[in-house]
Amino acid sequence: MTIQWFPGHMAKARREVTEQLKMVDVVFELVDARIPLSSRNPMIDDIIKQKPRVIILNKKDMSKQSETDKWMQYFKNQGFFPVQIDSKHGKHLGELMKAAQAATKEKFDREKSKGLRPRAIRAMIVGIPNVGKSTLINKLAKKSIAKTGNTPGVTKKQQWIKVGKELELLDTPGILWPKFEDQAIGKKLSLTGAIKDSIVHLDEVAIYGLNFLIDHDPEKLQKFYQIELAGDDEVVDLFDQIGKRRGMLKRGNEIDYESVTELIIRDLRNAKIGNYCFDIYDEMKDGLYETKEH
Ligand code: G4P
């Protein structure tokens, strides 16, 4: 479902998360491991403030491991507690528990020293649409919790889900808006399925994806679509080659560019060609420390 984020929706989403924050010891900020930076809400630090934060790089099964490791280190250096998991297949959830404990240790030690009884850690999940919030809640709950719908402002009575003895999780995630302002980010969000198709021009997304493959994995690109890259190829030549190979032709033997576009996007979104991280740490790192992301 596509969300139209108007300023009013953003303000309301922010208010709701701020309200929920009061109830928890730690925030689980969920991002897509294929775009660990581009899938963050632009105001997340302002919203969460000093609350301990576990950053969950979800969908690790579809990302490139060496990049995920670099982003893990980056988040650690920022004072967060990062983990990489695969919610769909329920992998590495134990590490999430450990990170939640590490993130709340100070607070719980303080409570203990005051003679308070041990209790479960209270947590909530926040993130932009489609990063896997519902999937993770369901895995942790070990059952299917109704999805609220990606509609900011649709409230229902919140309940705590018990995850073993040590964690209680709010069953409603905080849904925040993605970054829209930057063209490249919009394309990355589309390539990973975080924003649905109407917001961006799909042909531009497919071109972005092909250029990414030309730059970072040309051999796989050739092999997967059985095409030849010549040094002076225009990207549009590749569309032609792929269209011909796959028989995506219209009447008069013209290439059906729409179908080729959809194919490329689908293959990248589903990690059919390979596992990629579209936020490349070494290309982005200089900007990271200069400006605060807003
Ligand atoms: P949201 O609540 O944050 O909006 O996201 P949601 O859980 O609905 O997940 C969005 C899509 O991402 C779903 O796919 C879900 O299966 C997939 N997903 C979530 N976590 C992971 C993960 O760790 N690895 C992989 N590979 N996929 C993950 P979908 O296509 O919308 O649905 P379906 O194909 O699962 O039915």
Residues whose N, C-alpha, C, O or C-beta is under 5 A from the ligand:
A	BS01	G4P	N58 K59 K60 D61 M62 I85 D86 S87 K88 I128 P129 N130 V131 G132 K133 S134 T135
